[in-house]
Amino acid sequence: MDSDILQYLAAAAVAVGTFFSLVGVLGFIRLPDVYTRLHATGKVGVFGVVFLLIAAVIHTPLGWGKGLFLVFFLLVTGAVTAHALASAAYHLGLPMKGEMEGDRDVDPAGPEVSAAVDPPPYNREP
Amino acid sequence: MTPVFDIILYISLLIHVILMGIALRHLWGGENVVDRLIGFDLLGTLTLAVLVLVSLIYRQSVYIDVALALAVLSFVGSVALAKYLADDKMF
């Protein structure tokens, strides 16, 4: 009886994780922009694999420590990888959809060039 | 309950393999370099999901170790390539 309940829980966790993976890859196909695509694929790493790992911890003869360490590792590295990729895209100057004048406060060449081209008001010659 | 659970696991495995094909297609022909790099990262994450599903199907915890090593290597590869693209140097 108890293992039946655990099996229902594992089946629900597998279904939810598959749903999140499907939604993330659908967003990766459909969204128009590098940054929004990055936002969509973060869901696969953080929600999809974590729910599958919860099902694995419930259902397989696995120690709680290893599975929960992998969950913690995925939660940390998903954020770090998404930040690194978005920072790389921003430094390369990749286009945003619906970008307006002044959305980028820093030129792709670096903040020094931007400050040299347009000095701030307190630094301007009279 | 058990055959139903196995059917759910196999359907989920099939869906994840199809999603891996989509990620591989974007890795092959993405719009720009960061798009292809996102495809690479997504391919690693979906391989992780497939390994966890194989561990669920065979009821063995050995594949979780493989998934752990793959997670570490995929993370280091993605961060190193992104930093190389952003700064034109690796370290």
Backbone of each chain as ProteinMPNN parsed JSONL, in Angstrom:
{"seq_chain_A": "MDSDILQYLAAAAVAVGTFFSLVGVLGFIRLPDVYTRLHATGKVGVFGVVFLLIAAVIHTPLGWGKGLFLVFFLLVTGAVTAHALASAAYHLGLPMKGEMEGDRDVDPAGPEVSAAVDPPPYNREP", "coords_chain_A": {"N_chain_A": [[0.83, -1.202, 0.0], [1.837, 1.227, 0.853], [3.981, 1.431, -0.922], [2.534, 1.617, -3.227], [1.446, 4.186, -3.061], [3.811, 5.663, -3.174], [4.563, 4.999, -5.739], [2.55, 6.186, -7.252], [3.143, 8.841, -6.685], [5.691, 9.009, -7.893], [4.999, 8.565, -10.563], [3.432, 10.835, -11.062], [5.378, 12.817, -10.723], [7.114, 12.227, -12.841], [5.421, 12.764, -14.995], [4.97, 15.534, -14.674], [7.583, 16.539, -14.943], [8.175, 15.793, -17.602], [6.287, 17.352, -18.899], [7.28, 19.944, -18.345], [9.75, 19.84, -19.689], [8.87, 19.574, -22.308], [7.474, 22.002, -22.665], [9.587, 23.799, -22.354], [11.297, 23.197, -24.559], [9.552, 23.739, -26.603], [9.28, 26.503, -26.281], [11.906, 27.138, -26.889], [11.945, 26.614, -29.6], [9.966, 28.401, -30.575], [10.223, 31.051, -29.631], [11.344, 34.459, -30.288], [14.012, 35.359, -29.995], [17.383, 35.563, -28.761], [17.686, 35.949, -26.014], [15.136, 35.519, -24.904], [14.821, 32.9, -25.7], [16.762, 31.719, -24.158], [15.648, 32.126, -21.654], [13.511, 30.348, -21.903], [14.775, 27.821, -22.147], [15.949, 27.551, -19.703], [13.995, 26.497, -18.089], [13.893, 23.784, -18.69], [16.206, 22.706, -17.533], [15.9, 23.412, -14.836], [13.275, 22.763, -13.906], [12.313, 20.409, -15.325], [14.316, 18.273, -15.239], [14.732, 18.233, -12.523], [12.27, 17.407, -11.443], [12.16, 14.842, -12.576], [14.321, 13.752, -11.243], [13.389, 13.797, -8.628], [11.405, 11.841, -8.849], [13.115, 9.677, -9.366], [14.532, 9.515, -6.972], [12.462, 8.815, -5.269], [11.667, 6.316, -6.314], [13.733, 4.537, -7.175], [16.29, 2.34, -5.815], [18.014, 4.342, -4.355], [20.319, 6.396, -2.693], [19.291, 9.16, -0.628], [21.053, 11.233, -0.505], [22.711, 11.456, -2.821], [20.928, 11.981, -4.948], [19.664, 14.331, -4.038], [21.867, 15.986, -3.865], [22.462, 16.192, -6.577], [20.175, 17.54, -7.422], [20.498, 20.003, -6.074], [22.896, 20.827, -7.271], [22.048, 21.131, -9.935], [20.216, 23.225, -9.616], [21.924, 25.309, -8.919], [23.839, 25.434, -11.064], [22.23, 25.839, -13.293], [21.356, 28.494, -13.111], [23.853, 29.801, -13.185], [24.904, 29.059, -15.702], [22.947, 30.124, -17.429], [23.236, 32.84, -16.898], [25.89, 33.254, -17.784], [25.675, 32.686, -20.532], [23.798, 34.623, -21.364], [25.212, 36.932, -20.77], [27.349, 36.647, -22.549], [25.985, 36.844, -24.991], [25.055, 39.457, -24.78], [27.449, 40.908, -24.691], [28.444, 40.31, -27.204], [26.722, 41.782, -28.679], [24.281, 40.899, -29.762], [21.119, 40.985, -31.463], [18.115, 42.259, -29.933], [14.617, 41.517, -29.903], [12.335, 44.016, -30.724], [13.89, 46.06, -29.777], [14.751, 49.219, -28.408], [15.817, 52.672, -28.663], [18.513, 53.372, -26.598], [18.262, 51.159, -24.962], [20.455, 49.604, -24.45], [22.828, 50.195, -22.118], [25.479, 50.072, -22.243], [28.073, 50.05, -24.589], [28.874, 47.452, -27.028], [31.632, 47.331, -27.262], [32.634, 48.026, -24.837], [32.508, 49.658, -21.577], [34.267, 51.831, -21.383], [34.669, 52.948, -23.933], [32.099, 53.86, -24.459], [31.85, 55.815, -22.476], [33.784, 57.577, -23.399], [32.728, 58.428, -25.814], [30.263, 59.636, -25.162], [30.24, 61.673, -22.672], [29.327, 61.708, -19.188], [27.008, 64.062, -17.65], [28.082, 65.472, -15.481], [30.702, 65.536, -16.098], [31.18, 66.952, -18.296], [32.536, 69.342, -20.608], [32.172, 72.861, -20.182]], "CA_chain_A": [[0.0, 0.0, 0.0], [2.737, 2.375, 0.933], [4.756, 1.545, -2.157], [1.607, 2.092, -4.254], [1.388, 5.649, -2.974], [5.089, 6.195, -3.684], [4.593, 4.852, -7.192], [1.712, 7.257, -7.813], [3.921, 10.085, -6.597], [6.755, 8.978, -8.905], [4.388, 8.744, -11.889], [3.05, 12.249, -11.196], [6.593, 13.615, -10.893], [7.612, 12.013, -14.215], [4.538, 13.482, -15.928], [5.2, 16.975, -14.563], [8.896, 16.835, -15.524], [8.079, 15.714, -19.062], [5.546, 18.538, -19.348], [8.142, 21.121, -18.329], [10.735, 19.714, -20.77], [8.164, 19.842, -23.566], [7.204, 23.439, -22.754], [10.852, 24.503, -22.548], [11.8, 23.047, -25.926], [8.606, 24.474, -27.451], [9.697, 27.898, -26.229], [13.178, 27.252, -27.609], [11.66, 26.688, -31.036], [9.028, 29.417, -31.022], [10.478, 32.423, -29.196], [11.991, 35.143, -31.408], [15.158, 36.144, -29.578], [18.335, 34.746, -28.019], [17.478, 36.104, -24.565], [13.899, 34.832, -24.537], [15.063, 31.463, -25.856], [17.525, 31.322, -22.973], [14.647, 32.071, -20.594], [12.705, 29.133, -22.034], [15.532, 26.593, -21.92], [16.247, 27.393, -18.283], [12.942, 25.683, -17.466], [14.197, 22.355, -18.848], [17.203, 22.293, -16.553], [15.532, 23.618, -13.434], [12.06, 22.052, -13.5], [12.137, 19.081, -15.907], [15.236, 17.264, -14.72], [14.582, 18.146, -11.071], [11.124, 16.542, -11.141], [12.552, 13.463, -12.876], [15.21, 13.286, -10.169], [12.55, 13.501, -7.455], [10.832, 10.515, -9.109], [14.168, 8.666, -9.227], [14.84, 9.366, -5.551], [11.361, 8.076, -4.658], [11.349, 4.997, -6.847], [14.862, 3.616, -7.327], [17.069, 2.148, -4.578], [19.068, 5.354, -4.447], [20.415, 7.178, -1.472], [18.747, 10.506, -0.758], [22.125, 12.218, -0.583], [23.193, 11.657, -4.191], [19.893, 12.638, -5.736], [19.446, 15.713, -3.603], [23.045, 16.767, -4.276], [22.33, 16.507, -8.007], [19.146, 18.589, -7.525], [21.129, 21.258, -5.655], [23.864, 21.187, -8.306], [21.325, 21.636, -11.108], [19.638, 24.532, -9.315], [22.981, 26.327, -8.948], [24.5, 25.573, -12.359], [21.312, 26.383, -14.274], [21.422, 29.958, -13.025], [25.183, 30.284, -13.598], [25.042, 28.89, -17.149], [22.077, 31.085, -18.117], [23.854, 34.167, -16.782], [27.079, 33.326, -18.643], [25.267, 32.747, -21.941], [23.173, 35.917, -21.634], [26.276, 37.934, -20.759], [28.088, 36.512, -23.802], [25.153, 37.393, -26.067], [25.008, 40.917, -24.629], [28.741, 41.468, -25.07], [28.596, 40.2, -28.655], [25.824, 42.715, -29.329], [23.241, 40.217, -30.531], [19.926, 41.842, -31.463], [16.9, 41.934, -29.186], [13.394, 41.847, -30.634], [11.671, 45.183, -30.149], [14.856, 46.889, -29.066], [14.544, 50.654, -28.628], [16.992, 53.523, -28.455], [18.897, 53.527, -25.209], [18.08, 49.956, -24.156], [21.776, 49.153, -24.006], [23.53, 51.287, -21.46], [26.909, 49.868, -22.47], [28.386, 49.61, -25.947], [29.517, 46.138, -27.063], [33.087, 47.435, -27.149], [33.017, 48.193, -23.438], [32.016, 50.905, -20.982], [35.203, 52.942, -21.548], [34.387, 53.578, -25.216], [30.839, 54.586, -24.317], [32.094, 57.02, -21.679], [34.557, 58.512, -24.199], [31.879, 59.015, -26.846], [29.232, 60.484, -24.576], [30.576, 61.79, -21.264], [28.198, 62.038, -18.325], [26.813, 65.515, -17.551], [28.946, 66.105, -14.482], [32.076, 65.49, -16.58], [31.194, 67.595, -19.608], [33.143, 70.669, -20.652], [31.158, 73.912, -20.325]], "C_chain_A": [[0.864, 1.251, 0.0], [3.515, 2.548, -0.372], [3.851, 1.939, -3.331], [1.536, 3.614, -4.271], [2.663, 6.278, -3.518], [5.154, 6.092, -5.2], [3.704, 5.882, -7.882], [2.46, 8.581, -7.795], [4.997, 10.141, -7.672], [6.18, 9.183, -10.294], [3.984, 10.189, -12.111], [4.271, 13.119, -11.421], [7.165, 13.453, -12.3], [6.747, 12.769, -15.216], [4.798, 14.983, -15.883], [6.548, 17.361, -15.175], [8.885, 16.779, -17.034], [7.336, 16.909, -19.632], [6.453, 19.759, -19.391], [9.216, 21.042, -19.413], [10.102, 20.064, -22.115], [7.919, 21.337, -23.746], [8.49, 24.22, -23.002], [11.362, 24.392, -23.961], [10.853, 23.719, -26.916], [8.943, 25.964, -27.461], [11.007, 28.126, -26.955], [12.963, 27.307, -29.108], [10.97, 28.002, -31.376], [9.439, 30.845, -30.693], [11.429, 33.123, -30.162], [13.428, 35.584, -31.17], [16.105, 35.232, -28.798], [18.021, 34.775, -26.523], [16.205, 35.403, -24.117], [14.035, 33.327, -24.696], [15.838, 30.91, -24.671], [16.603, 31.203, -21.767], [13.832, 30.78, -20.671], [13.519, 27.888, -21.702], [15.986, 26.452, -20.474], [15.232, 26.509, -17.575], [13.236, 24.196, -17.574], [15.172, 21.898, -17.77], [16.699, 22.376, -15.132], [14.308, 22.796, -13.047], [12.0, 20.621, -14.026], [13.007, 18.036, -15.261], [15.09, 17.129, -13.202], [13.38, 17.285, -10.704], [11.423, 15.09, -11.465], [13.457, 12.905, -11.786], [14.441, 13.017, -8.882], [11.886, 12.136, -7.621], [11.87, 9.427, -8.926], [14.518, 8.438, -7.768], [13.727, 8.586, -4.855], [11.408, 6.606, -5.046], [12.523, 4.036, -6.957], [15.564, 3.414, -5.982], [18.288, 3.057, -4.556], [19.107, 6.095, -3.127], [19.881, 8.581, -1.683], [19.847, 11.505, -1.013], [22.539, 12.522, -2.005], [22.18, 12.398, -5.047], [19.686, 14.079, -5.335], [20.66, 16.578, -3.886], [22.955, 17.139, -5.748], [21.266, 17.579, -8.232], [19.741, 19.947, -7.175], [22.108, 21.766, -6.712], [23.171, 21.759, -9.537], [20.732, 23.006, -10.837], [20.698, 25.627, -9.359], [23.49, 26.528, -10.372], [23.551, 26.06, -13.451], [21.36, 27.898, -14.299], [22.755, 30.475, -13.554], [25.351, 30.179, -15.11], [24.182, 29.897, -17.912], [22.668, 32.485, -18.046], [25.061, 34.301, -17.701], [26.683, 33.451, -20.109], [24.629, 34.087, -22.276], [24.216, 37.022, -21.654], [27.093, 37.873, -22.041], [27.295, 37.108, -24.957], [25.117, 38.91, -26.008], [26.325, 41.552, -25.04], [28.992, 41.352, -26.558], [27.679, 41.161, -29.383], [24.759, 42.059, -30.173], [21.924, 40.985, -30.409], [18.831, 41.319, -30.539], [15.705, 42.274, -30.055], [12.71, 43.016, -29.925], [12.611, 46.076, -29.376], [14.648, 48.35, -29.42], [15.833, 51.398, -28.334], [17.284, 53.651, -26.971], [18.636, 52.316, -24.343], [19.415, 49.435, -23.64], [22.49, 50.339, -23.37], [25.024, 51.193, -21.693], [27.089, 49.46, -23.915], [28.984, 48.216, -25.915], [31.022, 46.205, -26.905], [33.533, 47.654, -25.716], [32.572, 49.521, -22.889], [32.954, 52.087, -21.19], [34.929, 53.7, -22.836], [33.114, 54.41, -25.136], [31.038, 55.876, -23.531], [32.877, 58.045, -22.489], [33.679, 59.182, -25.243], [30.906, 60.015, -26.24], [29.509, 60.624, -23.09], [29.36, 62.14, -20.43], [28.147, 63.539, -18.053], [27.743, 66.182, -16.558], [30.38, 66.193, -14.954], [32.246, 66.306, -17.848], [31.831, 68.98, -19.512], [32.056, 71.734, -20.817], [31.251, 74.597, -21.683]], "O_chain_A": [[0.636, 2.194, -0.757], [3.686, 3.664, -0.862], [4.319, 2.52, -4.311], [1.562, 4.247, -5.326], [2.621, 7.285, -4.226], [5.714, 6.958, -5.871], [4.041, 6.391, -8.951], [2.418, 9.345, -8.759], [5.204, 11.182, -8.295], [6.773, 9.878, -11.119], [4.161, 10.725, -13.205], [4.225, 14.058, -12.216], [7.646, 14.421, -12.89], [7.262, 13.347, -16.173], [4.843, 15.637, -16.925], [6.653, 18.387, -15.848], [9.507, 17.614, -17.692], [7.685, 17.425, -20.695], [6.413, 20.529, -20.351], [9.565, 22.065, -20.002], [10.701, 20.748, -22.946], [8.126, 21.882, -24.83], [8.496, 25.186, -23.764], [11.821, 25.385, -24.526], [11.293, 24.215, -27.954], [8.901, 26.611, -28.507], [11.21, 29.174, -27.567], [13.716, 27.974, -29.818], [11.335, 28.656, -32.353], [9.044, 31.77, -31.403], [12.245, 32.458, -30.799], [14.031, 36.149, -32.083], [15.667, 34.229, -28.234], [18.083, 33.746, -25.849], [16.188, 34.761, -23.067], [13.446, 32.56, -23.934], [15.606, 29.784, -24.231], [16.752, 30.293, -20.952], [13.5, 30.186, -19.646], [13.009, 26.983, -21.04], [16.368, 25.361, -20.05], [15.554, 25.85, -16.586], [12.885, 23.424, -16.681], [14.993, 20.84, -17.167], [17.02, 21.522, -14.305], [14.291, 22.19, -11.976], [11.673, 19.705, -13.271], [12.507, 17.019, -14.781], [15.296, 16.048, -12.651], [13.451, 16.509, -9.752], [11.003, 14.192, -10.734], [13.372, 11.726, -11.444], [14.794, 12.112, -8.126], [11.805, 11.361, -6.668], [11.56, 8.363, -8.391], [14.773, 7.305, -7.36], [13.996, 7.787, -3.958], [11.21, 5.737, -4.197], [12.33, 2.826, -6.842], [15.433, 4.258, -5.095], [19.426, 2.615, -4.714], [18.075, 6.385, -2.524], [19.995, 9.138, -2.774], [19.618, 12.524, -1.665], [22.703, 13.684, -2.377], [22.528, 13.324, -5.78], [19.549, 14.954, -6.19], [20.518, 17.777, -4.125], [23.318, 18.248, -6.139], [21.412, 18.427, -9.111], [19.52, 20.929, -7.885], [22.156, 22.958, -7.015], [23.633, 22.741, -10.118], [20.735, 23.866, -11.718], [20.416, 26.748, -9.784], [23.568, 27.662, -10.845], [24.005, 26.636, -14.44], [21.401, 28.513, -15.364], [22.795, 31.466, -14.282], [25.878, 31.097, -15.74], [24.62, 30.458, -18.916], [22.611, 33.235, -19.021], [25.244, 35.341, -18.332], [27.283, 34.229, -20.851], [24.88, 34.64, -23.347], [24.124, 37.948, -22.46], [27.492, 38.909, -22.573], [27.858, 37.798, -25.807], [25.144, 39.58, -27.04], [26.334, 42.612, -25.666], [29.678, 42.197, -27.134], [27.829, 41.35, -30.59], [24.367, 42.605, -31.204], [21.644, 41.572, -29.364], [18.646, 40.112, -30.383], [15.761, 43.208, -30.854], [12.529, 43.011, -28.707], [12.204, 46.766, -28.442], [14.4, 48.691, -30.576], [16.803, 50.832, -27.828], [16.404, 53.998, -26.183], [18.763, 52.397, -23.121], [19.499, 48.895, -22.537], [22.723, 51.359, -24.019], [25.762, 52.127, -21.378], [26.347, 48.619, -24.422], [29.548, 47.815, -24.896], [31.637, 45.236, -26.46], [34.713, 47.479, -25.411], [32.283, 50.436, -23.66], [32.504, 53.233, -21.178], [34.949, 54.931, -22.856], [33.047, 55.517, -25.671], [30.465, 56.91, -23.873], [32.682, 59.248, -22.312], [33.852, 60.365, -25.535], [30.748, 61.122, -26.756], [29.065, 59.784, -22.307], [28.448, 62.807, -20.92], [29.159, 64.222, -18.213], [28.152, 67.325, -16.759], [31.204, 66.841, -14.309], [33.336, 66.349, -18.418], [31.699, 69.687, -18.513], [31.095, 71.501, -21.55], [30.472, 75.506, -21.971]]}, "seq_chain_B": "MTPVFDIILYISLLIHVILMGIALRHLWGGENVVDRLIGFDLLGTLTLAVLVLVSLIYRQSVYIDVALALAVLSFVGSVALAKYLADDKMF", "coords_chain_B": {"N_chain_B": [[-0.691, -1.334, -11.622], [2.066, -1.197, -12.018], [2.689, -1.935, -14.814], [1.425, 0.285, -16.014], [2.926, 2.406, -15.017], [5.368, 1.762, -16.191], [4.688, 2.184, -18.858], [4.225, 4.939, -18.835], [6.842, 5.773, -18.285], [8.203, 4.899, -20.597], [6.931, 6.399, -22.579], [7.669, 8.968, -21.78], [10.41, 8.738, -22.133], [10.535, 8.462, -24.919], [9.517, 10.961, -25.717], [11.552, 12.609, -24.711], [13.728, 11.805, -26.244], [12.916, 12.638, -28.779], [12.874, 15.395, -28.304], [15.599, 15.75, -27.923], [16.487, 15.352, -30.529], [15.414, 17.66, -31.721], [16.874, 19.639, -30.368], [19.424, 18.989, -31.292], [19.159, 19.609, -33.96], [18.916, 22.395, -33.776], [21.401, 22.926, -32.732], [22.942, 22.29, -34.908], [22.115, 24.067, -36.992], [21.724, 26.836, -36.016], [20.711, 30.314, -35.532], [22.656, 32.245, -34.686], [25.821, 32.35, -32.929], [25.498, 32.154, -30.167], [22.992, 31.101, -30.041], [23.43, 28.523, -31.051], [25.05, 27.646, -29.011], [23.287, 27.621, -26.876], [21.717, 25.543, -27.784], [23.553, 23.462, -27.503], [23.872, 23.372, -24.697], [21.253, 22.747, -23.991], [21.063, 20.238, -25.162], [22.84, 18.783, -23.556], [21.451, 18.918, -21.093], [19.094, 17.545, -21.724], [20.129, 15.026, -22.262], [20.911, 14.382, -19.704], [18.339, 14.146, -18.537], [17.44, 11.907, -19.951], [19.203, 9.982, -19.006], [18.431, 9.861, -16.299], [15.871, 8.873, -16.667], [16.429, 6.35, -17.757], [17.65, 5.227, -15.564], [15.377, 5.113, -13.954], [13.848, 3.274, -15.378], [15.33, 0.843, -15.426], [15.612, 0.473, -12.725], [18.004, 0.955, -11.375], [20.705, 2.526, -9.688], [23.062, 3.281, -10.804], [23.187, 4.793, -13.075], [22.649, 7.32, -12.217], [25.049, 8.222, -11.212], [26.517, 8.469, -13.577], [24.987, 10.508, -14.672], [25.565, 12.561, -12.91], [28.329, 13.053, -13.381], [28.13, 13.818, -16.046], [26.616, 16.149, -15.781], [28.4, 17.856, -14.453], [30.469, 18.048, -16.386], [29.11, 19.153, -18.581], [28.31, 21.598, -17.553], [30.799, 22.878, -17.08], [31.817, 22.972, -19.687], [29.898, 24.585, -21.044], [30.058, 27.047, -19.621], [32.749, 27.723, -20.019], [32.884, 27.99, -22.83], [31.082, 30.108, -23.191], [32.367, 32.164, -21.82], [34.66, 32.336, -23.332], [33.574, 33.258, -25.732], [32.632, 35.754, -24.89], [34.846, 37.198, -23.918], [37.012, 36.77, -25.596], [39.097, 35.292, -24.671], [40.145, 32.421, -22.807], [40.798, 32.21, -20.093]], "CA_chain_B": [[-0.012, -0.046, -11.536], [3.437, -1.247, -12.524], [2.778, -1.743, -16.278], [1.049, 1.66, -16.362], [4.088, 3.234, -14.717], [6.369, 1.509, -17.24], [4.248, 2.838, -20.097], [4.509, 6.369, -18.651], [8.287, 5.984, -18.4], [8.646, 4.76, -21.99], [6.44, 7.563, -23.339], [8.521, 10.101, -21.425], [11.707, 8.529, -22.793], [10.357, 8.764, -26.353], [9.397, 12.418, -25.857], [12.843, 13.245, -24.487], [14.613, 11.538, -27.392], [12.485, 13.542, -29.859], [13.349, 16.737, -27.962], [17.035, 15.766, -28.19], [16.64, 15.565, -31.965], [15.158, 19.083, -32.007], [18.021, 20.416, -29.871], [20.553, 18.727, -32.183], [18.917, 20.376, -35.187], [19.27, 23.795, -33.52], [22.858, 22.983, -32.577], [23.543, 22.221, -36.249], [21.853, 25.223, -37.818], [21.108, 27.944, -35.311], [20.848, 31.612, -36.179], [23.954, 32.836, -34.37], [26.682, 31.426, -32.192], [24.95, 31.926, -28.836], [21.872, 30.195, -30.239], [23.966, 27.16, -31.127], [25.566, 27.285, -27.688], [22.1, 27.268, -26.09], [21.364, 24.198, -28.222], [24.512, 22.533, -26.88], [23.524, 23.259, -23.285], [19.972, 22.04, -23.918], [21.331, 18.832, -25.473], [23.393, 18.165, -22.348], [20.403, 18.795, -20.08], [18.158, 16.483, -22.106], [20.832, 13.759, -22.054], [20.768, 14.157, -18.267], [16.985, 13.653, -18.296], [17.344, 10.547, -20.49], [19.916, 9.085, -18.085], [17.589, 9.662, -15.113], [14.762, 7.993, -17.054], [16.963, 4.984, -17.879], [17.791, 4.762, -14.183], [14.045, 4.762, -13.448], [13.31, 2.103, -16.071], [16.024, -0.373, -15.005], [15.633, 0.428, -11.258], [19.386, 0.921, -10.896], [21.161, 3.881, -9.373], [24.382, 3.52, -11.382], [23.074, 5.819, -14.114], [22.661, 8.641, -11.566], [26.463, 8.621, -11.161], [26.853, 8.94, -14.928], [24.319, 11.791, -14.848], [26.301, 13.552, -12.115], [29.548, 13.398, -14.116], [27.737, 14.547, -17.259], [26.187, 17.496, -15.385], [29.604, 18.653, -14.179], [31.201, 18.335, -17.627], [28.314, 20.048, -19.419], [28.373, 22.937, -16.944], [32.122, 23.478, -17.316], [31.93, 23.265, -21.109], [29.065, 25.731, -21.423], [30.575, 28.294, -19.043], [34.026, 28.053, -20.654], [32.634, 28.49, -24.185], [30.448, 31.427, -23.108], [33.375, 33.144, -21.412], [35.537, 32.526, -24.494], [32.883, 34.122, -26.688], [32.453, 37.11, -24.391], [36.079, 37.919, -23.609], [38.035, 36.383, -26.561], [40.142, 34.468, -24.069], [39.481, 31.416, -21.996], [41.0, 32.453, -18.655]], "C_chain_B": [[1.35, -0.094, -12.203], [3.528, -1.171, -14.05], [2.381, -0.348, -16.717], [2.22, 2.602, -16.132], [5.198, 3.041, -15.747], [5.989, 2.189, -18.54], [4.505, 4.337, -20.03], [6.0, 6.651, -18.838], [8.744, 5.883, -19.849], [8.156, 5.915, -22.849], [7.309, 8.789, -23.055], [9.9, 9.985, -22.072], [11.631, 8.867, -24.279], [10.284, 10.267, -26.58], [10.761, 13.086, -25.689], [13.818, 12.986, -25.633], [14.228, 12.423, -28.578], [12.964, 14.969, -29.585], [14.851, 16.855, -28.152], [17.315, 15.953, -29.673], [16.424, 17.027, -32.352], [16.335, 19.941, -31.559], [19.242, 20.218, -30.767], [20.399, 19.481, -33.497], [19.249, 21.852, -34.966], [20.758, 23.954, -33.276], [23.535, 22.991, -33.935], [23.338, 23.52, -36.999], [21.137, 26.345, -37.101], [21.368, 29.263, -36.02], [22.228, 32.218, -35.946], [24.666, 31.916, -33.377], [26.129, 31.152, -30.787], [23.726, 31.016, -28.925], [22.341, 28.746, -30.321], [24.501, 26.699, -29.781], [24.425, 26.926, -26.736], [21.63, 25.863, -26.477], [22.265, 23.143, -27.614], [24.17, 22.287, -25.408], [22.223, 22.478, -23.098], [20.151, 20.559, -24.224], [21.924, 18.107, -24.268], [22.34, 17.947, -21.282], [19.434, 17.663, -20.421], [18.813, 15.115, -22.018], [20.8, 13.362, -20.579], [19.395, 13.568, -17.935], [16.825, 12.22, -18.792], [18.06, 9.554, -19.572], [19.095, 8.828, -16.82], [16.422, 8.739, -15.448], [15.22, 6.55, -17.224], [17.188, 4.381, -16.498], [16.443, 4.388, -13.586], [13.525, 3.481, -14.087], [13.981, 0.827, -15.557], [16.116, -0.52, -13.499], [17.061, 0.279, -10.725], [19.86, 2.334, -10.692], [22.534, 4.185, -9.95], [24.325, 4.685, -12.361], [23.036, 7.215, -13.513], [24.099, 9.141, -11.436], [26.924, 9.163, -12.508], [26.237, 10.313, -15.168], [25.047, 12.89, -14.084], [27.563, 14.013, -12.844], [29.207, 14.203, -15.366], [27.292, 15.962, -16.927], [27.387, 18.39, -15.136], [30.306, 19.026, -15.481], [30.439, 19.298, -18.524], [28.343, 21.469, -18.885], [29.696, 23.619, -17.24], [32.29, 23.851, -18.785], [31.136, 24.484, -21.52], [29.631, 27.04, -20.896], [31.886, 28.7, -19.71], [33.803, 28.592, -22.058], [31.986, 29.87, -24.16], [31.467, 32.488, -22.725], [34.365, 33.397, -22.548], [34.877, 33.419, -25.533], [32.824, 35.561, -26.204], [33.775, 37.858, -24.332], [37.207, 37.649, -24.598], [39.233, 35.715, -25.922], [39.483, 33.542, -23.061], [39.621, 31.717, -20.515], [41.425, 33.906, -18.417]], "O_chain_B": [[1.748, 0.855, -12.878], [4.358, -0.419, -14.563], [2.931, 0.168, -17.689], [2.481, 3.489, -16.945], [5.88, 3.99, -16.134], [6.85, 2.711, -19.249], [4.94, 4.947, -21.007], [6.378, 7.639, -19.467], [9.573, 6.677, -20.295], [8.867, 6.369, -23.745], [7.643, 9.55, -23.963], [10.487, 10.979, -22.501], [12.544, 9.48, -24.833], [10.899, 10.795, -27.507], [11.097, 14.013, -26.426], [14.639, 13.843, -25.958], [15.099, 12.904, -29.302], [13.402, 15.671, -30.496], [15.346, 17.927, -28.502], [18.271, 16.634, -30.042], [17.141, 17.572, -33.191], [16.75, 20.857, -32.269], [20.011, 21.154, -30.984], [21.384, 19.937, -34.079], [19.8, 22.499, -35.856], [21.326, 25.004, -33.578], [24.58, 23.619, -34.107], [24.285, 24.039, -37.591], [20.061, 26.767, -37.524], [22.138, 29.33, -36.979], [22.891, 32.651, -36.889], [24.169, 30.843, -33.036], [26.274, 30.043, -30.273], [23.449, 30.249, -28.002], [21.729, 27.852, -29.736], [24.422, 25.518, -29.442], [24.569, 26.04, -25.894], [21.201, 25.087, -25.623], [21.808, 22.059, -27.25], [24.178, 21.15, -24.936], [22.096, 21.663, -22.184], [19.481, 19.714, -23.63], [21.565, 16.964, -23.985], [22.328, 16.903, -20.63], [19.002, 16.917, -19.543], [18.134, 14.13, -21.729], [20.68, 12.185, -20.239], [19.289, 12.62, -17.157], [16.163, 11.407, -18.147], [17.596, 8.431, -19.379], [19.064, 7.702, -16.322], [16.022, 7.919, -14.622], [14.487, 5.624, -16.876], [16.954, 3.193, -16.278], [16.36, 3.449, -12.795], [12.845, 2.69, -13.434], [13.3, -0.161, -15.281], [16.64, -1.524, -13.015], [17.296, -0.432, -9.748], [19.472, 3.242, -11.427], [23.121, 5.221, -9.637], [25.271, 5.465, -12.475], [23.346, 8.192, -14.195], [24.348, 10.342, -11.537], [27.623, 10.173, -12.582], [26.858, 11.181, -15.781], [25.137, 14.023, -14.557], [27.84, 15.21, -12.921], [29.908, 15.155, -15.707], [27.553, 16.887, -17.698], [27.4, 19.548, -15.555], [30.694, 20.179, -15.67], [31.04, 20.163, -19.16], [28.393, 22.43, -19.653], [29.726, 24.794, -17.606], [32.834, 24.908, -19.105], [31.634, 25.329, -22.263], [29.686, 28.032, -21.623], [32.118, 29.886, -19.944], [34.459, 29.556, -22.453], [32.293, 30.714, -25.002], [31.43, 33.599, -23.254], [34.853, 34.514, -22.719], [35.545, 34.248, -26.15], [32.949, 36.491, -27.001], [33.822, 39.042, -24.665], [38.276, 38.243, -24.463], [40.28, 35.581, -26.557], [38.41, 33.834, -22.532], [38.678, 31.51, -19.751], [41.643, 34.307, -17.274]]}, "name": "protein", "num_of_chains": 2, "seq": "MDSDILQYLAAAAVAVGTFFSLVGVLGFIRLPDVYTRLHATGKVGVFGVVFLLIAAVIHTPLGWGKGLFLVFFLLVTGAVTAHALASAAYHLGLPMKGEMEGDRDVDPAGPEVSAAVDPPPYNREPMTPVFDIILYISLLIHVILMGIALRHLWGGENVVDRLIGFDLLGTLTLAVLVLVSLIYRQSVYIDVALALAVLSFVGSVALAKYLADDKMF"}
